[in-house]
Amino acid sequence: MSRISLLENGQTSLQVISQKQIKTQRIYVPPSQRPGGLAVWREMVGEIISSRELAWRFYIRDFSVRYRQSVLGYLWAIIPLILSTATFAWLNRANILPVRSTGLPYPLFVLLNTAVWQLFASGFSSGTQSLASAGSLITKINFPRETLVIAAFGQSIFEFLLRAVLVLIAFVLFRTTPHWTIIFVPICLMPLCLLTLGLGFIFSMVNGIVRDAGQVITLLLSIWMFLTPVIYPPPASGLTLRACLLNPISAYIVAAQDLVIRGYLTQPAGLGAACLISLALFLFGWRLFHFTEARIAERV
C-alpha cells in the first residue's frame, strides 16, 4: 500500500509540474495570426517585463566571461579611453591636430566626449554581435531574443559608469570645476541608449544572416567618430557643420559638453530632433525584431 501511495503521490506531483510547464510554455504563432496594433505592443512590453530576470542572467554570464581570467580586469574598460585621450592630446600639443578653445583643458575635453561616444559605439557593436555569439542557444531554446541584445548593451552601461568615474577623477586632477548641470547628463543620454538599442535590434538580425555586417559596423564606427565632434569642438560653419547636423550622435555629444561647461544647451532644437530620431529608431527596430523573432533561429 505504501508503494502505491508513493506512486500516486509521484504521479500527482508530476501532473502539477506538467501543468505549470504548460502555462509557461511559449507557443509558436505564425506572423499572419499574431495580434496587431496596440495589442502587439502590449505583448512586446509584457515579454520584456516577464523576461527581465533572464536578461539579468545573460548579463551576468557575459560579464563573467568578459572578465574571467583577465589580469587587468575592469581596467580594460578605461585603458583604451586613456590611450586614445593621450594620443589626441599629444597630437594637439604638437600642432599636428590643432584645435581651437574648447572651454576645458583639451585632454579633459577629449576624455569627456570619448566616454559618451564609447557608450554608443560599444553598445552598438555588442548588440550587433549578440545573436551571432549565442547561435547554439537560440537554436535549442525558445525565449525572447530581445534579452540578448539588452544584456549586451548592459555591458556598455557598466563600462560607461567606470569611464564616468575616470572623468570625475580627471576633473579633480586638472583642478577644473564642472557646472552643476552635469547632474543632468545621464538624463540627456537616455535617448542615446534607446538609439543604441534600436540599432542593435536591427543590425543583430543583419549580422545573424550576413556575418560581414559586424566587420562593416566596426569600420563604420571608426569613420563615424571623426564625423562627430569628439576630438574637436562643434563646427560653426562649412561641410563639417552639415555633417554634424545630420549626425544624431553629435547632438548628444554637444549636449553633454554644454551641461558640463556652460550650464545650458546651445542647440536645443538639434537635441530635440535627435531624441525624436532615437525614439523612432528604437520603436522601429524593436517592432521589426519582434516580427522576425520566430525566424531568427533558422538564419543564425
N, C-alpha and C positions, 0 to 999 in steps of 0.2 A: 504494500500500500504506500509505503514511503517513497519507493521509486516512482510509482505512478504519480503521486502528488508532486514530486520534484519535476517530473516530465511535464506535467500540466502547468506548473508554475513557469517552467522554462519556456514552454510554448506561448504562454500568456505574455511573458516579458518580450519575446521575440516579436510578437504581434504588435506590441506597443511601440517597439523600436521601428518596425517597418512602417507603421502609421506616421511616426514622426518624420522618417526619411521621405515618405511620400509628400508630406506637407511642405518640406523644404526643398524638394527636388525641382530643378529648373527644367521646364518642358520646352522643347523647340517649337516655335511658331513661325511659319513662313512669313516673309516680309509683307506679302499681299494680304495676310489675315491679321496683321498687327494693328493696334489702335492708332489713330492719327489725331492731329490737333493737339489740344491740351492734354488729352489722356496719355499720349506718348511721353510728354514732358513729366507728368506725374509718375509714370513708370520709371523713367530715367532717374529722377531725383530719388525715388524710393529705392532703386537698386544701389545707388551710391550710399545712401544712408544705411541700408541693411548690410552693405559690404565694407563698411568703414574699418572694422576690425581686420578684415582680410587685407585691405590696403596697408594697414599698420604692420601686419605680419610681413608683407612683401618689403616694406620699407626697412624693417629690422634685418631681414635677410640680406637685402642689397647693402645695407650699412656694414654688416659684419663681414660680408665678402670683400667689400672695398678696402677695409682697413685691417683685415686679418693678416697676420704675419708681415705687417708693414713696420719697418724700422722707424720711420719718421711719423707714421700715424696721421693725426689730424693736421700736421704741418703741411701735408701735400695740398690742403685746401687753400693755403696762403702763400706757399713758396712761389708758384707761377705769378701770382699778383705782385709779390715783392720784386721778382726778377724783371718782369715787364716794366714796372714802375721805375726801377733803377736804370734800365736801358733807355727809356724815353727821357728820363731826367738827364742822363749823360749826353744824349743827342742834342737836347735843348741847351745844355751848358756849353757844348762845343759849337753851337750855332749851326749844326747840321740840320736841326729841326727847330728853327726859330719860331717862337710863339709869343704873341703879344700878351699884355697883362691879363691875368685870369682872376684876380681877386683873392687868390690863395697862393701860397708857395707852390711852385709847379709840381714837385713830387706829390704833395698832398692833393693837388687838383687831379692829377692822373690817378692816384690811388682811389679817390672817391668815385670817379667816373668808371674806372675799370671794375670796381666792385659791383656797381649797378649793371654794367654791361655783362659781366660774367654770370649774374643771376639769370639773365635771359639766355645767353649763349650756352651755358652748361645745361640749363633746363631744357632747351630746345634739342640739343644734341642727345641728352639722356632719354628724353621722351621718344625721339626718333628710333633709338636702338632698343627700346623697352620690349616690344613684341618679338623682334628677331632674337633677342637674347633669352627669351622664355618660350622658344618654339615647342620643345617637348612637353612643357607643362600645358600649353594651350591645346595641343592635340589630344591630351589624355583626360583633362578635367574641364568641365563646363562651369565657368564662373564669369562675372563681369570683367571683361578685359580692360575696362577703364581704370581699374585698380592698379594695373601695371604701369600705366602712364603717370598716374597720380603719385605712386610710390617712387618712381624715378625722379619726378620733379621735387619730391620731398628731400632728396639728397642735395639738390641745388639750394633749397631754402636753408638747410643746415649749414652748408658751406658759406652761404651769404652771411649768416649770423656770425660765423668765425671771422669773415673778412670785415664785417662791420665793427667788431671789437678791435681789429687791427687799425681800422681807420680812426677810431676814437683814440687809440694809443698814439697814432701819428699826430693828431691834433695837439696832444699834450707835448710830444717831443718837439714840434715846431712852434710851440707856445702861441697857438692860434685858437681863438675862441669862436666857435660857430654861432650863428644866430639861433635864438631859442626855437625858431620854427623848424629846426632839424627834427623835432619830435613828430612832425607830420610826414616825414619821408616814407615811413612804412605804409601809411595810408595812400600816399601818392603812387607807390609801387604795386599796389594790389591789382589795378588793371593790367599792369605789365605781366603779372603772374597769370592772369586769365588769358592774355595773348599767347604766352608761352605754352600753356596747356592746350589751347586751341590748335596751335601749330603742331604740338606734339601728337595730338589725336590724328591730325591729317597725315603727317609725314611718317608716323609709325606704321600706318597701313601701307603707304607707298614703299617704305623700306622693307616691309614684310614680303612684298611682291618683287620688287627690284632692289637688290641689296646694294647697288651702286648709289642709292639715294643717300645713304649715310656718309659716303665719301664726298658727294656733291654738297651736302649740308656743311661739312667741315670746311670745304673750300669757300662756300658762300659766306660763312660766318667770318672768315679771315678778311674777305673783301668788304663785307658789311660793316665791320668795325671801323675801317678807315673812312667810311661814308657817314659815320656817326661822330658827333663832337665829343669823343672820349679823350683824345690827346691834344685837342685844340679847342678854344672857345667857340661858341656858336657863331657862324659866319654872319656878317651883316649884309652881304650882297654877293652877286656872282652865281656861278653854277653850283658851288657848294651849298649856298643858301637854298636853292631849289631842291637839291638832293636831301637836305635836312628836312625841308617842309614835307617831302613825300615819304620820309622815313619816320614811322611812328615811334621807334625806339629813341630817336633824337629828342622827342618831346619829354620823355621820362628822364633822360639824362639832364636836359636843361632844367626841368622842374626840380630835380634833386640839387643841382647847383644853386638855383635860386633860393630854395629853402634853407640851404646851409650858409650861403654867402650873404644874400640880400634880405631875406625875410619876406619876400613877396614874389609872385610869379610874373615874369616878364612876357611870357607867351601863354596866357590862359586859354586863348582860343585854340592854339595848337594842342595843348594838353587835353582840352575837351574833345577835339576831333580824334585824338589818339585813343582816348577812353572809349569812344563810340566804336572805333575800328576794332579795338581789343575785345569788346563785348560781342560784337557781331561775329568775329572770327572764332571766338570761344564757343558760342552757341552753334554756329555752323559746323565747326569741327566736331563738337560733341554729338550733334544730331547725325552727322554723316558716319561717325564712328559707330554709334549705336545701330544705325540702319544696316551697316555691313558687318556687324559683330558676328553674326551667325556663320559668315563665310570666311572669317579670318583664319580659322583652324585649317581650312582647305588650302590656303595660299601660303601661310607662313612656313 
